[in-house]
C-alpha cells in the first residue's frame, strides 16, 4: 500500500453502491468503519491506540506542509533550496524537488518528467478519492462483535444524521462519537493537504517560464510530500523525534 492510500486511514472511497446500505440511502462516496471490542475498557484502549496512530499521521502531514512552505519561500529557479528551519542539515526531499523543478524548466520538460509518472498517477488517485469524500454523503460506522452499533451520515456541507441501535449503551455511544471525530479530522487533513499542494503548484508555476507548468509541478510536489512523510516515519522507527 502506498502512502497516498495509507493516509486515508479507515476511509474507503468509491463505495457509492454498498449492498449493506439501504436502497433508499443517499449516494455514498466514502465509508469509515471501525470495529471495537465488546468490553468497554478494551474498546477505549483500542480506540486510543488507533487515535494515536492517526494523530502521528496528522502531525506528519503538517510537517510535510511546513517543509513545502519553507521550500517555496527559499527556492529560486536554477538554485537548489533547503527548508529554512533545517538549512544546516541534508534534505534529500528538498534537493529532489529542486531538481525536478529544474527539469520542468527544460525545453523538453515533458520527456524529462517520466520519472514522475508514478507520482502523477498516485496524485490523480489521491485527488479522486478526496473528491469522493466530499462530493457525496460520507458514512461513519462503529461496530462490535460483528454488530453495527451506530452509523452517522455526513453531507459535504457538514450536516449530520446518526442512527443508533435501540440497545446501544452510553459507552458505545461515546465510542461512536469519538470515532466520528477521528474520521472527520482525517477528512479535514486530507482536504487541507490537497489544497496546499494545489496552491503551492500555482505559486511555483508563476516562477517558471514553462507552458502548463502548474500541471507538471503537481506530481513533483506530491512526490515531495511522500518523501518527507517517509523520512519522518523512518525517523520515528529509529526513535528520532
Residue pairs with C-beta under 8 A, 6 or more apart in sequence:
2 122
2 226
3 226
3 229
3 230
4 122
4 123
4 125
4 126
4 222
4 226
6 57
7 57
7 61
7 189
7 190
7 193
7 229
8 129
8 186
8 190
9 32
9 54
9 57
9 182
9 183
9 186
10 32
10 33
10 34
10 183
10 186
11 30
11 31
11 32
11 129
11 133
11 138
11 183
11 186
11 187
11 190
12 30
12 31
12 32
12 33
13 29
13 30
13 128
13 129
13 132
13 133
14 129
14 132
15 28
15 29
15 30
15 31
15 139
16 27
16 28
16 29
16 132
16 136
18 28
18 31
18 139
21 28
21 139
25 137
25 153
26 136
26 137
26 153
27 136
27 137
28 136
28 137
28 138
28 139
29 131
29 132
29 133
29 134
29 135
29 136
29 137
29 138
30 129
30 132
30 133
30 136
30 138
30 139
31 138
31 139
31 140
31 141
32 138
32 139
32 140
32 141
32 179
32 183
32 186
33 141
33 143
34 47
34 50
34 141
34 142
34 143
34 179
34 182
35 142
35 143
35 144
35 146
36 43
36 46
36 47
36 142
36 143
36 144
36 149
36 175
37 43
37 46
37 144
38 144
38 145
40 169
40 171
40 172
40 175
43 144
43 171
43 175
44 175
47 175
47 178
47 179
47 182
50 182
51 178
51 182
54 182
54 185
54 186
56 236
57 186
57 189
58 185
58 186
58 189
60 228
60 229
60 232
60 233
61 189
61 192
61 193
61 229
63 228
63 232
64 193
64 224
64 225
64 228
64 229
64 232
65 192
65 193
65 196
65 225
66 83
66 85
67 83
67 86
67 93
67 94
67 224
67 228
68 196
68 197
68 200
68 221
68 224
68 225
68 228
69 196
69 200
70 83
70 84
70 85
70 86
71 81
71 82
71 83
71 94
71 97
71 98
71 224
72 200
72 203
72 204
73 84
74 81
74 82
74 83
74 84
74 87
75 81
75 98
75 101
75 204
75 207
76 207
77 101
77 102
77 105
77 207
77 208
78 102
78 105
79 98
80 94
80 95
80 98
80 99
81 94
81 98
82 89
82 91
82 94
82 95
83 91
83 94
92 227
92 231
93 224
93 227
93 228
93 231
94 224
96 223
96 224
96 227
97 220
97 221
97 223
97 224
100 113
100 116
100 220
100 223
101 204
101 208
101 217
101 220
103 109
103 112
103 113
104 112
104 113
104 208
104 210
104 213
104 216
104 217
104 220
105 208
105 209
105 210
106 112
109 210
109 216
110 216
113 216
113 219
116 219
116 220
116 223
117 219
119 219
119 220
119 222
119 223
119 226
120 218
120 219
120 222
122 219
122 222
122 226
123 197
123 218
123 219
123 222
126 194
126 222
127 194
130 190
130 191
130 194
133 187
133 190
133 191
134 156
134 187
134 191
135 156
136 156
137 153
137 154
137 155
137 156
138 153
138 154
138 183
138 187
139 151
139 152
139 153
139 154
140 151
140 152
140 154
140 176
140 179
140 180
140 183
140 184
141 148
141 150
141 151
141 152
142 148
142 149
142 150
142 172
142 175
142 176
142 179
143 149
144 172
147 165
148 165
149 164
149 165
149 168
149 172
149 175
149 176
150 162
150 163
150 164
150 165
150 168
150 172
150 173
150 176
151 162
151 163
152 160
152 161
152 162
152 163
152 176
152 180
153 160
153 161
153 162
154 160
154 180
154 184
162 176
164 173
164 176
165 172
168 176
193 225
197 218
197 221
197 222
197 225
198 218
200 221
201 214
201 217
201 218
201 221
202 214
204 213
204 214
204 217
204 221
205 213
205 214
205 217
208 217
210 216
235 241
